């Protein structure tokens, strides 16, 4: 998403960076003094702010969390229909239109939309009612400091909003990383059962999701769906192979020319082959 200006909030906030907890990130609050001068106060985010983020918030990046989110988003985007009737979102607020509940930000969301808005790739917030979106799949990747939100209140909110499937990539589980899936049933969310390999089927996407070797991965049948980093590696390897074949072809062509020249010298000499 494109960066945005700090939000317009007239609040007098004094911050002492030596004592505040900055583990989640920061927000800039607009303050107007008695002379009409505008300044922006830098304040630390809270756990509640992480539940209801605002456009312009700067979150602390957790490497493992970021890699899983990127891998899942890339894989889903690669697999979804090219006509964009079903789209993936990451790092974007979603207004689920729940009464009294401000926007949430699932790590990865898959939505069905009748028509993608022209400014879709620059949206800071996707409004479900405005864009007539249907929430097919939400994925949260847990981190130690925010896991409480993902396994608790978000589960309730997503159920209320009619999210058809919610998958929790619980890499911060206190015992060991694991997957937990919920599918919307007549009475609300029902726990989804994994297959014999511990994978969960993503119903509206047609892929499997698994957690293995310390990472979340998507499977198309038995094939791992590549992410952008893996695709770059494949492109480089294919290019190197093509370059090698081109060099070998050029070398073979030079060898042929050399042999033809040698044969021509023999033909031109007295001892050359007789017709």
Secondary structure, DSSP 8 states (H G I E B T S, - for coil): ------B---------TTTS--SSEEEEEEEE-TT--EEEEEEE--HHHHHS--TT-EE---HHHHHHHHHHHHHHHHHS-TT-SEEEEES-EEE---TT---B--SEEEEE-SS--TTGGG-SEEETTTTT-EEEEEEEE--TTTHHHHHTHHHHHHHHTT-SEEEEEETT-SSS-EEEEEEEETTEEEEE---TTS-EEETTTTEEEEEETTEEEEEETTEE---HHHHHHHHHHHHHHHHHHHHHHHHHHHHHHHHHHHHHHHHHSTTS---
